[in-house]
Amino acid sequence: MRGIVLNECLGKEVIILSNQVKHYLHQAAESEGISGAQSRILHFLFVESEKRDVFQKDIEETFFLGRSTVTQTLQSMEKNGLILRSGVAWDARLKKLELTEQGRVLNARITRKVEQMERQLKSNLSPEEIQQFHVLINKMSGNIFELSGDKGECMKANKAR
């Protein structure tokens, strides 16, 4: 367990916590036989497909990934029975992405692991501390956006999280 050091850089602390969370999430996905990226796409499809049709371009834009990367990831997910691509009547070029039942079951298992991690993150924090964390992290995020001079893209990235 690391002690609190007031002179330490905040950025370093944010990176360490972010890496710990990412490591846990990647392990959770890999324990289910998929990559972290596939896990995030599964969850995105689960949430978004309830509201609208989802296409490859939506994945590319939401996760800031290149077309070839998304194509390879989706092909692997389709091959493993997690998603289906189906045509839409209004444009023969477009293929709608849909979760299979296997994809839904896998998403549910990973979601339980994510919820367990969230409970652990908050386990010794009061509701006031959690609220203060949100206030502070949003302020720090805004500070970095100001520094980068690219608020539009950064705000889009923040919204996607």
Buried (B, 14 or more C-beta within 10 A) or exposed (E): EEEEEEEEEEEEEBEEEEEEBEEBBBEBBEEBEBBBBBBBBBBBBBEBBEEEBBBBEBBBEBBEBEEEEBBEBBEBBBEBEBBBBEEEEEEEEBBBBBBBEEBBEBBEEBBEBBEEBEEEBEEEEEEEEEEEEEEEEEEEBBEEBEEEEEEEEBEEBEEEE
